[in-house]
Amino acid sequence: METRRDVFQAIADPTRREIINLITQKPLNLNAIAGNFDVSRQAISLHIKILTECGLIKIKQQGRERYCEAKLETLGEVADWVNQYKKHWTSRFKALDNYLTEIQTNTKEDGNK
């Protein structure tokens, strides 16, 4: 049975985000991906495994090589979550800005009396 990891867990790591960035340009094999990092090939393999388990990478066999390909549709879950909170906080900051403007206006009016 395949483990389904959380996409948020996957993108929390900067190395995994950089791997995604690399393979959005074009599919790469594991050696090509590992060549971009100062960590072991085994460590990169673990990152690839996590990204695969959460659905951000698809591995395709081409001859003797296995190529990693980005599947960015899964990031829609992240975008939806971020947008939900962006709307919430934008609304809250706007209310705070209005309140501070009101206080500033009242302070000026009180000073002119």
N, C-alpha and C positions, 0 to 999 in steps of 0.2 A: 504494500500500500504506500502511495506517495504522500509525503508530508507536505502540507500546504503551509508555507510560512507567510508571515505578515509582510506586505509590501513596504510598510513603514519601517519595519526592522531592516529590511534590505537596503533601503535608501538612506538609512541613518549613518551608514559607514561611508566615509569619503572615498575609500578605495573602490567600493562597489559603484558609487556614483560616477567615478572616473571610468570604470570599465564600461558602464552603460554609455557614457559619452563617447568612448572610443568606437564601440560597435554600432552606434547610430550612423556613423559615417559609412561603414561597410562591414560585412561579416568578417570576423577574424578567427584564426585558430588559436588554441590555447598558448602556443609558443609566442605568437605575435602579440597577444595580450600581455603575457608575462614579461615580455621584453620592454614594456613601458613602465615597469615598476621595480623598485629596489627591494622586493620581497621574494621569497622562494616560489617556485612554480607550484608547489604543494599548497601554499597559502592562496595563490590565485585560483587554484582548482576549487578550494573551499568556498571562496567568494562566488565563483561561477555556479557552484552547486546551490548556494543560497539563492542567488538570482534566478536560477532555473526553477527551484522549488516554489518561489513566489510568483512565477509566471512572467518575469521581466526579460528572460532570455530563453531562446529556443535553440537547441543544438541540432545541427544537421550534419549528417555523415556525407562527405564527398570523397570517395575513394578511401584512402587510409587516414584522411584528416577529418577531424570534427570541427565544424565552424560554429561560432556563437553568433547569433543574430538577435537583435533587439526586438522585443515585442512590447511596444510602448503603450498599447491599449490599457494595460493594467495600471498605468500611472493615472488614468482617469479617476480611479478611486481616490488617489492622493489629491488631485486637482479639485474634486468635489468637496473633499474635507476642508482643504485650504480656503476655497471660495466661501464656504459656509461661515468660517470664522473671520474671514476678511470682511464680509458684509456686517457681521455682528460688531466687530471692533471699529469699523469705519463709522457705523451709526453711533457707537458710544463716544468716539473721539469728537464727532460732530456735535453731539449734545454737550460735551465738556467744553468745546470751543464756544458754543453759544452761551453757556453759563458764564464762562470767564469774560466774554465780551459784555454780558449784562452787568456783571459785578463792576467791571472797569467803567462802564457808562454811568452806573449809579454812584460810584466813587467820585467821578468828575462832577456830576450834578450836585452831590453833597458838598463838594469843595467850592462850588460857585455860589452857594447860598450865603 
